[in-house]
Amino acid sequence: MLFRSRTPMFILDVHLGKLAKLMRLLGFDTLYENHYDDIQIVEIAVSEKRTILTRDTGLLKRKEVTRGYFVRNIHAEKQLKEMILRFDLKHLIKPFSRCLICNNLLRPIPKKDILNRIPPKVKLFQNDFFICNSCNKIYWKGTHYKRMMKIVDISQNS
């Protein structure tokens, strides 16, 4: 509906840190820093054509804001569902494609290239790894994977 002609990009205010991680989990380009002030958020949103997501109506009242949405739910998983429905994002979900920390894209990396950076038990039981192109964080299907998959499944079936 709203974003069929372009890939959606978001910027979230300080109140939505958990939502930012969940949106990144699903592969959405989601900027978030807990130190961004309202002026920085508006400047970034305008220059990069990002939609502002906020729980602060004052931020959305600024005349420069052309794309913005007031997030109604207060719980992160409900907020995620709200965003998927509001912005018709279900068909754009690409789970585990972005870094949860810095928002950049992940790429596969051979196990042999990171042996010195992963815990001993992980070396024994895991073979598929991904790395962030920007912050170099390494990801694998560890203990949190099942819980994260539940979030992905719920989002895809909203």
N, C-alpha and C positions, 0 to 999 in steps of 0.2 A: 504494500500500500504506500506508505510514506517514503520508503527508501529503495524502491525497486530500481531506480535509475542510477543509484550510487551505493557504494559501500558505506554503511553508517559508521560514524566516528563520534565518540562521546567524551565529555570531560565532566568529572563529578566533583562536587564540593566536599568539604571536610567532614560532613555528616554521613557520607556514603562509602567509607573505606571497605566495608565488608561486601557491599554490592559491587564495587570495582573489581575485587578479586573474583567474584562469581562470574561477572561478565567476561573477564579475561579467560576464565576457565572454559567458557563456551566459545572463545575465539573472537570476541568483539574488541575492536580498537578502543580502549578505555583509558584515558589519562586520569591520573589521580595522584595528588601529593597532599599530605595533610597540612602542608605549610602554604599552599596557594591561598592568596587572599582573593576577595571578590574581583578586584581590578584585574589581577593576573588571569583569573578564570575567564572573564569576559574578553580580554585581549587575545588569549589563546583560542577561544571559541570562534571569535570573529576571523582571525587570521587563518585558522585551519579549517574553518567551516564545520566545527564540531557542535553537537547538541549538548547543551548544559543540562545535567540532571542534578536536582537540588531538593533539599527540604526547607529552603529559605526563600520565601516568596519575594523578599526584597531584592534578591539577586536577579530574579526574572523580570522585575519592574524597570531595570535599567534600559534606557532607550537604545543602546547599542545591541542588545540581545535580540536576535532574530530567530534563534532556535533554542528552545528550552522547554523543560517539563518539570512540574512539581511532583515529586515522588510521594505518593500517598501512604503507602505501607511503611511500617516502622521496623519490620523484621526482614533481614537480608534476603532470605529465600523467597519470601512473598514479594519483595521488591523486584527480584529477578523475574518472577512470573509476570508481574505487572509490566515490566519493560518489554518482555517478549510479546505480550499481547498488544500493548500500546503501540509499539513500533513495528509490529508484524515481522519479528526476527526469526521465527522458528526455522524457516528455510535457509537461514544464513549461519546456523550453528555449526562451528568447526571445533569440537572439543579438543583440548590439550594442544592447541596450536600457538598459544601465546604464553609468554612468561607471566606468572602471577605477580612477580615483584616489579618488573619494569615495563611490561606491556609489549615488549618486542617479540618478534616471531621466533619460534623454536625450530631447530633443525635436527635431524637424526645425527648421532655421532657414534662411531664404532667404539665398542667397549674397550678395545686395546688402547685407544687414544686417551682414556680417562681413568685407567686402572689406579693411578696414584691419587685420585681425587674421590674415590668412592669407598664406603665402609666395607670391611672384610665380608660380612654376611651378604651384602648386596652383590659383591663380586661372585659369590657362590650361586645365588638364586636368580639373578636378573641378567638379561642379555640385551634388552632394548633400552636405549638411552637417547635423551634429547638434550640439547644445550641451547641456551639463549645466545643469540648472536651479539647481544649488547653487554649484559652483565655476567655472562659465562656461568650462570646457575645451571646445574645439571638436574634433570628430571628422570624418574623411572616409575614403574608401577609398584609403588611401595605400599605401606600399611594404610595410607589415606585413599588409595585408589578406589576401593569399593564404595566408600562414602561419597567420593567425588562423582563416581559413575551414577549413583542414585540421583544426584543433582542434575546431571546431564540427561538421564532418562526422564525425570519429571519435566524438565524444560522442553525436551523434544516431544513430549506427549501432552503439553499444555493445551 
